[in-house]
């Protein structure tokens, strides 16, 4: 019996020794916290490297995450020269807390305003480009946003450049009241002059494009492109339903709905967007040569 218990004890000690060794080995294999992230739309875990390679598009549900203007410029342009960066918003209505809010957003985003404007090069094509910043007061259009876009359009007319605007906005900026609403007419008038000059304007609608931005320059493109799944509409869905006392389709105000109704010319995924933009620019150049 003593031999039996001695054998059991020896086996137990060997097992415990091996188990502890395995446990220690497992503990040493630490998984870094930044390998995975959760898609904000489908809530599935995805590999961060895959997500970044797909330009912030979820490989599982095709959700197109919002981009900062600098990120958009990097994936769109071979080179970029920023213009009108010296313009800053004032507080024409003495709206309480507005200067403090502007300051906070400037510090948070490292940008002066809700739009980035300049001249970019896309595979040899010189283009005037504006990108709205949904991370800066939800890309709302105040006096400076409207002024920068208008100046960019005038620059494009002067230099006979095609124009691309990436919209991402919650609409007019309420802190500037009528001064903000005036930008709708100002930008639309600039686009009208641009059109009369026979130049090409490509409007790219990203998530979200709403309110006064949609009702002005965003919907005035010669070619209107939308990213899949983008929210595109003027007033909110609940506001419309409460006003007309009717239920609306589940996909109401989606990019897919707008394409179906003819408000958008094409839906283009982010990984194919540059290819489509360059093709349109080339076709426009061929058309100019014919004329």
Buried (B, 14 or more C-beta within 10 A) or exposed (E): EEEEEEEEEEEEEEEEEEEEEEEEEEEEEEEEEEEBBEBEBEEEEBEEEBBEEBBBBBBBEBBBBBBBBBBBBEEBBEEBEBBBEEBEBEBBBEBEEBBEBBEEBBEEBEBBBBBBBBBBBBEEBBBBBBBBBBBBBBBBBBBBBBBBBBBBBBBBBEEEBBBBBBBBBBBBBBBBBEBBBBBBEBBBBBBEEBBEEEBBBBBBBBBBBBBBBBBBBBBBBBBBBBBBBBBBBBEEBEEBEEEEEEEEEEEBBBBBBBBEEEBBBEBBBBEEBBEBBBEBBEEBEEEEEEE
